[in-house]
Amino acid sequence: MAWIAGHTTAGVSVTTAIPPIFDGYATTYQTEQVTAAAYEQALVEDLRRHTPEQPWWLAYLDTGAHDVVFPHAPRVLLYWNWPYVLVEAGPEQALTWRTGGHLRAARGALPDLFFPADRSWLVSALWDDTWTCVGAPDALIRTLERDPLANARRVRPDEDALPPGLTRE
């Protein structure tokens, strides 16, 4: 996790959650017109289509109030020394392991941070944000932008990541 820890910047840009090492960046969130399951399935399917067969790393932030899937597992510290449970798994587990919801959706299953073993993309939602940040190759960002269920918007690394219409908590 050293490629993430210490390589993000404090502030309001996408690089607060995603290291500035990717070709493209986007923010995405579930709209009121789409169920958590449909939004999360679309996001994971778009990621899967752009990723060769390999394990994914799933990380669950230990807020004390949300499901970390493996409550007794060791923690890794990321961002501002926030404790995450990190597990090697895959796209199916990203959609099914968490049952207690998270900050972005009471019925949501997605990990708070996940990426494939080759680190070709990174999806991360910080604990106080209601949206999710993505760093990835441009082709994957374009796919997310075209998917109405993923509801993604391209952002520049130095741009405020707050999606239009949302507010900071």
C-alpha positions in Angstrom: 0.0 0.0 0.0 3.0 2.3 -0.1 2.1 3.4 -3.6 -1.0 5.0 -2.0 0.2 6.0 1.5 2.1 9.2 1.4 1.3 9.9 -2.3 -2.0 11.7 -1.9 -2.5 15.4 -1.1 -4.7 17.0 1.5 -7.4 19.2 0.0 -10.5 18.9 -2.1 -9.1 17.5 -5.4 -9.3 13.9 -6.6 -5.7 13.5 -5.6 -6.8 13.6 -1.9 -8.1 10.0 -2.5 -6.1 8.9 -5.6 -2.3 9.3 -6.1 -1.4 11.5 -9.1 -0.1 8.6 -11.2 -3.0 7.8 -13.6 -3.9 9.0 -17.1 -7.4 9.9 -16.1 -9.5 10.7 -13.1 -13.3 10.8 -12.4 -15.8 11.1 -9.6 -18.9 8.9 -9.5 -21.9 8.5 -7.2 -25.3 6.8 -7.0 -28.1 9.1 -8.0 -31.5 8.9 -6.3 -33.0 7.4 -9.5 -30.7 4.3 -9.3 -30.6 1.6 -6.6 -27.3 1.0 -4.8 -27.2 -2.5 -6.3 -27.6 -1.3 -9.9 -25.1 1.5 -9.4 -22.5 -0.8 -7.8 -23.0 -3.6 -10.3 -22.5 -1.1 -13.2 -19.4 0.3 -11.7 -17.8 -3.1 -11.0 -18.8 -4.4 -14.5 -17.2 -1.4 -16.2 -14.0 -2.0 -14.1 -14.1 -5.7 -14.8 -14.3 -5.2 -18.6 -11.2 -3.1 -18.6 -9.2 -5.4 -16.3 -7.4 -8.7 -17.3 -8.2 -11.7 -15.2 -6.4 -11.1 -11.8 -7.1 -10.7 -8.1 -8.5 -7.5 -6.8 -7.5 -5.9 -3.4 -10.5 -4.8 -1.4 -10.1 -2.4 1.6 -12.7 -1.6 4.2 -12.3 1.5 6.4 -12.8 0.8 10.1 -15.0 3.7 11.2 -16.4 1.8 14.1 -19.9 2.1 12.6 -19.6 0.3 9.2 -19.0 -3.3 8.2 -15.3 -4.1 7.6 -16.2 -7.7 6.6 -13.4 -9.2 8.7 -13.5 -7.4 12.0 -10.6 -9.3 13.6 -8.2 -8.9 10.6 -5.1 -6.7 10.9 -5.4 -3.1 9.7 -3.2 -1.1 7.3 -3.0 2.7 7.7 -3.8 5.0 4.8 -4.4 8.6 4.2 -4.3 10.3 7.6 -3.6 7.1 9.5 -7.1 5.7 8.9 -7.3 1.9 9.6 -8.4 -0.3 6.7 -8.9 -4.0 6.5 -7.2 -5.1 3.2 -8.1 -8.4 1.6 -7.2 -10.1 -1.7 -10.3 -11.2 -3.5 -12.1 -10.3 -6.7 -15.0 -8.4 -8.3 -17.6 -10.9 -7.1 -16.6 -10.3 -3.5 -16.5 -6.6 -4.0 -20.2 -6.8 -4.6 -21.2 -9.3 -2.0 -19.0 -9.4 1.1 -20.1 -6.2 2.8 -23.6 -6.6 4.2 -23.8 -3.8 6.7 -23.7 -0.9 4.3 -21.3 2.1 4.2 -21.4 5.8 4.3 -22.5 6.2 0.6 -25.4 3.7 0.7 -27.1 2.1 3.6 -27.5 -1.1 1.5 -24.2 -0.7 -0.4 -21.7 -3.4 -0.6 -18.7 -1.9 -2.2 -15.4 -1.6 -0.4 -14.2 1.8 0.5 -11.1 1.4 -1.6 -10.2 -1.3 -4.2 -7.9 -1.9 -7.1 -6.6 -4.8 -9.2 -3.3 -6.5 -8.5 -1.6 -4.7 -11.4 -2.7 -1.4 -9.9 -4.0 -0.2 -13.3 -6.8 1.7 -11.6 -7.9 2.7 -8.1 -11.3 3.4 -6.7 -11.5 5.2 -3.4 -14.2 6.8 -1.3 -13.0 8.8 1.7 -15.0 8.4 4.8 -16.5 11.9 4.8 -17.4 11.9 1.1 -20.7 10.8 -0.5 -19.0 10.2 -3.9 -16.2 7.9 -5.1 -13.0 8.9 -6.8 -11.4 6.9 -9.6 -7.9 7.0 -11.1 -7.5 4.9 -14.3 -6.5 4.7 -17.9 -8.3 7.1 -20.1 -10.3 4.3 -21.8 -11.8 3.2 -18.5 -12.6 6.8 -17.5 -14.4 7.2 -20.9 -16.4 4.0 -20.3 -17.5 5.2 -16.9 -18.5 8.6 -18.3 -20.7 6.9 -21.0 -22.4 4.6 -18.4 -25.5 6.4 -17.1 -25.7 4.0 -14.1 -22.1 4.7 -13.1 -22.8 8.5 -13.2 -19.1 9.4 -13.6 -17.7 12.8 -14.4 -14.1 13.3 -15.5 -12.0 15.7 -13.3 -8.5 17.1 -13.6 -6.1 16.2 -10.8 -6.1 19.7 -9.5 -9.9 20.3 -9.8 -12.3 20.2 -6.9 -13.7 16.6 -6.8 -17.1 17.6 -5.5 -19.7 16.5 -8.1 -22.2 19.1 -9.1 -25.3 19.1 -7.0 -23.7 17.4 -4.0 -22.5 19.1 -0.8 -19.7 18.3 1.6 -20.7 16.8 4.9 
